[in-house]
């Protein structure tokens, strides 16, 4: 069965890897809507996601059109699953603090479906006690965290903070959708 998945993309160099995730999910027959933060758009153009998902890409809270639809609420209500990959320390901190000031954080706040977060950031940021506490808070609230991997980071250093492999993220998505897919 086809599921509606909302995929959030934040401003990390790993944003290009989200293209593979969208491609995989659409090949599975899922309906994928991508929400991009403004920083994510500096790494990957929304046209890329629109071309692969065959859906509009949400980039702004305020869209001028005759058929106004408060996206942050309607997308959250329609979603079978919300995934944020990659998720920056900034995004994680906002959600852990209840800050909803862009389309992605607003959608997460309105979500009734499960939420999966796949962090990606510099190892020093990832290991920062504040980031770790924010992720613990989100776990305690029921968010699923796909731990980043150790590997070469964009700084050239090796450390923990690299976005988990697509297979691991997709496996977590499939596991979360298991019962819905079998209907």
N, C-alpha and C positions, 0 to 999 in steps of 0.2 A: 504494500500500500504506500502511496505517495504521502510524504509528510511536508509540512510547511516549516522550514527552518529559517530563522533570522540569524545571519552571521554578521557580527560586529567586527570591524577592523580598525585598530588604533595605530597611532604614529610610531611604528617601529620599522627598522630596516627589514624585519621579517614579514612585513605586510605582503610582499610578493608571494610568500608561501600560501597565503589565504586563497590565491587564485587557484591553486591545485585542489584545495578543499572544496571550493565552489564547483569546480569542474567535476570532481568525483561525485559529489552529491547530486548534481544535475544529471549525470549519467545514470545514477540510481533511480532517476525519475522524481526526485524531490523538487519541490518548489522552494527556491532559495531567494530570499531578499537580503541584500547587503546594505548595512548602515556603515558609513565611513565617517570617522572624525576628520576635522580639517587637517590635522597633522598627517593622518593616513593618506590623504589625497596628495601629499607632497612626495610620497613614495610610489603610489600606484594610482593611475587615473581611473576615475569611476567608469569610464567607457569600457575598460577591460572587464570589470565585473558585470556590467550591463550586457556586454556581448556574450559572456559565458552563461550567465544566469537567465537571460532573456526577460529580465525584470528591471524595473527602474531601480536606481541606487539612491538611497536616502543620504543626503549630505547636509541638510539644513532643517531646523525645526520649523521654519516659516517658509512655506511654499505658496506662492501666489498662483491660484488657479480657481476656476469657477466651482469645481467639485472639491472644496476644502475637506480634508480628512486629517484629523490630528494623528499623524503617523505614530507618534510615540505610544499612543494608547491602542490604536487599531492594530498595529503590527504585533504588539504584545498580546493582544487578545486572540489573534489568529494563529500565533506560533505554537507549534508542537514542541519546539525546542529553540532555545536561544544560545548561541555559541559566540564567544569573543576570542578571536585568534588572529593576530597576536593581541595580548592585553598588556599595556604598559603599566608601570608603577603609578603613573598619574591616574589612569582609569581605575585601577584597583583601589587607590586611595579615595577617589571620588565616591565610588559605589559603597565602600566600607563606611564612609562618612555620611551617606545619604544625599550626596550632592547630585542633582539632576539638572545639568545646564547645557546639554547638547542632545541631539536625537538619540544617541546610543545610551547615554546614562538615563535619560527619561524612559526609554523603552525597557531597559533592565529594571528600573524601579516599578514599572507597570506590569512586568511579566508575571504570569501565573504558571507558566510552564517551567520545566527545569532549566537551569542556566549552567553552562559549562564555560570555564575561563581557562585559557591557555596563556600563561605569562611568557613574555619575552623581553629581556632587558639586559643591561650590563650586569656582570656578576656582583659588583659592589652594591649596585642598587638592589638586586634581588636578595642579597644577604643582609641588607639593612634591617635592623630590628623593627622599624616602623612598617616596612613592606611585609615582613614576616607576620607581624601582628595583624595587619589588615587582611592578609590571606587567611589567617586562622579565624578571624572574625567572620569572613565570608564562608569558610567551611562550616563553621558552627551554625550559620544561618541556612545551610543546605545547598550552597553553591558547590559545584564539583570543580576541582582544580586539576588540570593536567599539568603536572610538574614539568618545568623546563629541563633540558638536558645539559650535560657538561659538554663543552666543545669550543671550537674557535668562534669567538665573538667578533663583531664588526670592528672592534678596536684593535684586533690582531692578537689579543690575549686569549688564553684558554681559561674557561671558568663555567660555572653553572649560571644559566640565564638564557641559553639558546632555546628557541621555540622547539617544543617537542616535535618529533617526526610526524609527518602527515598521517602515517599509518596508526600511530598511537592516538592522535586526535580523532581520526575517523573511527577508530575502534571504540573510543569513549562515546562518540555520537551514536554509533550503531547500538551499543549497549543501552544507552539512555532511551533510544527509540524502539528497542526490541519488541515490547508489547504492542505499541502502536502499529508497527510494521506487519505484525501477524494478524491484524484484524481484517 
